[in-house]
Amino acid sequence: MRDDCTYVIFGATGNLARIKLIPALYQLDAKGLLSASTRIVATGRRDWDTTRLHAELEQWLSDKLAERLDSSVLERFKQRISYFRGDLVDDATWPALHDFLNSADLPRNIAYYMSIRPAEFSLVIASLGRVGLLKQDDGWRRVVIEKPFGYDLESARSLQQAITRHLDEEQIYRIDHYLGKGTVQNVLVFRFANTMLEPLWNRNYIEHIQITHSESLGVGTRAAYYDGSGAMRDMIQSHLLQLLTLVAMEPPAYMDAESLRDEKVKVLKSLRPIEPSAVDAHAYRAQYASGHIDGTDVPGYLQESGVPDGSTTETYAAMKLYVDNWRWRGVPIYLRTGKRMAERQSLISICFRHPPQQFFRGTSASQLKQNWVLLGIQPQDCMRMEMTVKQPGLDMRTRQTSLDASFRRGDETRIDAYEELLLDVIDGDRSLFLRYDEVEHAWRVVDPVIRHWADTPGPLTQYAAGTWGPEECRRLFEKPEQQWRHTLRPIDDSEKGSLC
Ligand code: BG6
C-alpha cells in the first residue's frame, strides 16, 4: 500500500509546476496511483485562493492534455489540491505554513518540492527547519530539489553544507528528470540483461560514444535564468553527464539506490580531469544567431527578450571526455547540446570499431561501415542496432539496416519522467535521484571549462538557428572521419560530410 502524503509545491504558479508537476500529479491520480488521502498544497506569492487555483489548473491541464482530460478525474483532483499564499522572504509565511499544514486535515508524511529559483533553496529549507516542519516525529519529511544544485563546485558545496544543517541525506531528493525517462532507465536493462552485449561493451569493440541533446526551441521566457547558466551548466553538468554514467558504469551488485549510485560516482571519478591549458582541445562553445526553424524566421540569442546586450553565454556546448579505467581507456566520449538547432533530439550513439576489410577487398563492398547502437531518448524512445547486410542482386554490395529493439509497443503509452519521479518520492525510492557526491564530481568535471570560459569571455562563434551548430566544433574529434550523428536512420554515402 502506498503511503498517504501531502505534496507541498513551492513555486506552484511557475512554469515547471504548470507544464510538468501538476499534469504529472493529475496523471498519477487518473491512473489510480495516489492514495485516496493524498493531498497537494500549492504555494505561491500570487494573491490567489483555492478557487482561483482550481480555475487556473483546469486551464493548464486542458492545454497540456486536451482530450485526455477526464472531467470526473479532474473533479477528484481538485478536491486534493489547495492554495497557500506566502512570500518566501517574508518571515510571517513560515509559522502560517506550519499552522496550515498542521491544522488542516492533511496527511502527516510531507514531501516539499522546490520548484523555485536555486538561490532560494537554502532559505526555504532553513525556514522550514526553523518552524519545525522538517521534524520527522509523526511521519516522514522529504525535500525534492530541482537542478541546478549549485552554480559551480564551490557553490554546490556551500548549498550542501547549508541544507544538511536541517536535513539528513535520506531526506534529500536531488532531481534530474532525465533519469525518469523510459529509454534512460532501459539503458541499464539493455546493457545488463543481454549476454550478447556485455562482452562487446568496452574499448576492444567500441570506437567512440556520442551523447547529443539538441533543441529547436530557443531560450524562450527563461533568459533571466539561462543567461546566468549557459548550456554547459544547464545540460552537460547534469543530464548529459548522468547519461554518460549509465552508459559507462560497471554492473552494480544490486539495483538498489546506493549500489547504483556508487557505480555512477566511480565513472565520474574516473573521468580524466581537463587541465586549464587543454580546455580548447576538449570543449567548444557557441551561441545561436538568427535563422529559420520550420520555415519561420527566429531571432538570435542576443535579440531574445531579457538577454543582456553583448552576452557571452553559450547556447551550444560540446565536450570530449575520457573515462580512464580498464573498460574505457582511450575511447572518446563526445557530449553535445544546443538550443535552436535543426531538430529536437536526444540520442546516445555508440560507434563500434571498423571490421577488418581484407575479406571484401576487390569487391564493391570494400568500404565497410561501422556498426552503431542507437539509444533514442526523444522524440522517439527506441533502441536500434545498425548492421551491414548484403544487398539483393548479383554484386557483392552492402547496405546498412537497422534492427529495432524498441521496448514500447504501439498500444503502450509513454509515462512522463515527472510522474515516475514524483511517485518515487512518495515511495522513498532514491535510485533515480542524485546523491551529493555525484553532483560534486560532475561539477569537478565541468568546473575547469567554466572557469576558463569565464576568463576568456568572447565574442562567441555564432551558428545560424535551425542548423546543427558550427562546423568548427569538429575539431574535438579524434579522427577526421568521425562526425556527429543526429539521425536514427542508417546513414548512406550521400550524407557523408554533410552531417555537422
Ligand atoms: C532542463 C533545462 O533541465 O531540461 C532546459 O533547464 C532544457 O534548458 C530541458 O530545455 C530539456 O528537457 P527535456 O525533457 O525537454 O528534454
Boltz pocket constraint, residues with backbone or C-beta under 6 A from the ligand:
constraints:
  - pocket:
      binder: B
      contacts: [[A, 147], [A, 215], [A, 234], [A, 235], [A, 346]]
      max_distance: 6.0
